[in-house]
Amino acid sequence: MNTRVGVVVPTYQEAATIGEALKRLHDLPIDDLLVVVVDDGSPDGTADFAEKAAADWPAGRRELTILRRTEKSGLGRAYIAGMAAALDAGCDLVIEMDADLSHPAAAIPGMVERAAEGADVVIGSRYTTGGQLDADWPLSRRLLSRAANFYVSVLLRLKLRDVTAGFVAWTAETLRAIDVDTINSNGYSFQVEMKWRARNLNATIVEVPITFSERAAGSSKMDLAVKIEGLKLPWRLLFTRRPRG
Ligand SMILES: Nc1nc2c(ncn2[C@@H]2O[C@H](COP(=O)(O)OP(=O)(O)O[C@H]3O[C@H](CO)[C@@H](O)[C@H](O)[C@@H]3O)[C@@H](O)[C@H]2O)c(=O)[nH]1
């Protein structure tokens, strides 16, 4: 079966890397590919750089779309908009990927293959056997990432190595079952809430090893609000009544 693959790339202030990120996606050996860049009005003109790159994308089965939003409303909100666009465009598999070159685009064909073999969710995992972190990733980020993974996986009983991973492939069926519009997380907690919903739906979740690179340029958008939302998340998920998922 031909798989239409959607890759959603949220951007805020990624002018320095978006061109290379799109080039790497363009060069993938995938016939039916839609890339959706979701930019929240980056003052550095990220969306214009993406627009320029779009000129290199032939019309037809390999497409690049840019969603220009006016306000920075968080990584989770950007993904929800981008995933909806990918589903509307008929994608069978939707992949989340950062714009800062920290996620290896070259791992995407392998993730597509695992989904074709039956996985509902494929996590590009830093912490499963064979996964690696760039030696340049700051110690403070390593500790934060490990602590966050431990905290949410214990509280939510998620038997995953990389619960906070942001490089993840989802089948369209799983996204529809999760009903992504009902995800409450605005920021990076989105990653955990999505995996928690998938686990509760008994989705088949697999982790494939990736090498996570330090961002090539620019800076992380992880601020205090993002961290506080992350701390509260497990408690909200455990004690808030939800109709489904
Ligand atoms: N549109 C939009 N994009 C955003 C926003 N905030 C962040 N982004 C984009 O989302 C991607 C990830 O943001 P970073 O700021 O680079 O994330 P990070 O600190 O490197 O965190 C990464 O690792 C975490 C796990 O440790 C992941 O949880 C997270 O999703 C991300 O992959 C980047 O492409 C960034 O431009 C926002 O409010 N709006």
The ligand as a Tripos MOL2 file, in Angstrom:
@<TRIPOS>MOLECULE
LIG
   39    42     1     0     0
SMALL
NO_CHARGES

@<TRIPOS>ATOM
      1 N1          4.9040   27.2540   16.0510 N.pl3     1 LIG1
      2 C1          5.5530   27.1380   17.2190 C.ar      1 LIG1
      3 N2          6.6820   26.3880   17.2860 N.ar      1 LIG1
      4 C2          7.3050   26.2930   18.4730 C.ar      1 LIG1
      5 C3          6.8370   26.9140   19.6380 C.ar      1 LIG1
      6 N3          7.6980   26.6010   20.6540 N.ar      1 LIG1
      7 C4          8.6490   25.8170   20.1270 C.ar      1 LIG1
      8 N4          8.4230   25.6390   18.8060 N.ar      1 LIG1
      9 C5          9.1960   24.8500   17.8370 C.3       1 LIG1
     10 O1          9.1820   23.5130   18.3020 O.3       1 LIG1
     11 C6         10.4200   22.8780   18.0200 C.3       1 LIG1
     12 C7         11.0410   22.3970   19.3620 C.3       1 LIG1
     13 O2         11.3000   23.5360   20.1600 O.3       1 LIG1
     14 P1         12.7320   23.6980   20.8900 P.3       1 LIG1
     15 O3         12.6580   24.9130   21.7110 O.co2     1 LIG1
     16 O4         13.8220   23.5290   19.9320 O.co2     1 LIG1
     17 O5         12.6540   22.4060   21.7880 O.3       1 LIG1
     18 P2         13.7790   21.7750   22.6900 P.3       1 LIG1
     19 O6         13.9760   22.6280   23.8770 O.co2     1 LIG1
     20 O7         14.9690   21.4000   21.8960 O.co2     1 LIG1
     21 O8         12.9790   20.4690   23.1110 O.3       1 LIG1
     22 C8         12.8950   19.3410   22.2570 C.3       1 LIG1
     23 O9         13.1370   18.2650   23.0630 O.3       1 LIG1
     24 C9         12.1240   18.0100   24.0460 C.3       1 LIG1
     25 C10        12.5010   16.7950   24.8110 C.3       1 LIG1
     26 O10        13.6300   16.9940   25.5610 O.3       1 LIG1
     27 C11        10.7960   17.7180   23.4080 C.3       1 LIG1
     28 O11         9.8070   17.4820   24.4010 O.3       1 LIG1
     29 C12        10.4180   18.8830   22.5710 C.3       1 LIG1
     30 O12         9.2180   18.5590   21.8740 O.3       1 LIG1
     31 C13        11.5260   19.1910   21.5960 C.3       1 LIG1
     32 O13        11.6090   18.1090   20.6680 O.3       1 LIG1
     33 C14        11.2890   23.9120   17.2900 C.3       1 LIG1
     34 O14        11.1810   23.7000   15.9110 O.3       1 LIG1
     35 C15        10.6640   25.2300   17.7310 C.3       1 LIG1
     36 O15        10.8660   26.2800   16.8060 O.3       1 LIG1
     37 C16         5.6410   27.7080   19.5570 C.ar      1 LIG1
     38 O16         5.1520   28.2960   20.5180 O.2       1 LIG1
     39 N5          5.0470   27.7550   18.3260 N.ar      1 LIG1
@<TRIPOS>BOND
     1     1     2 1
     2     2     3 ar
     3     2    39 ar
     4     3     4 ar
     5     4     5 ar
     6     4     8 ar
     7     5     6 ar
     8     5    37 ar
     9     6     7 ar
    10     7     8 ar
    11     8     9 1
    12     9    10 1
    13     9    35 1
    14    10    11 1
    15    11    12 1
    16    11    33 1
    17    12    13 1
    18    13    14 1
    19    14    15 2
    20    14    16 1
    21    14    17 1
    22    17    18 1
    23    18    19 2
    24    18    20 1
    25    18    21 1
    26    21    22 1
    27    22    23 1
    28    22    31 1
    29    23    24 1
    30    24    25 1
    31    24    27 1
    32    25    26 1
    33    27    28 1
    34    27    29 1
    35    29    30 1
    36    29    31 1
    37    31    32 1
    38    33    34 1
    39    33    35 1
    40    35    36 1
    41    37    38 2
    42    37    39 ar
@<TRIPOS>SUBSTRUCTURE
     1 LIG1         1 GROUP 0 **** ****
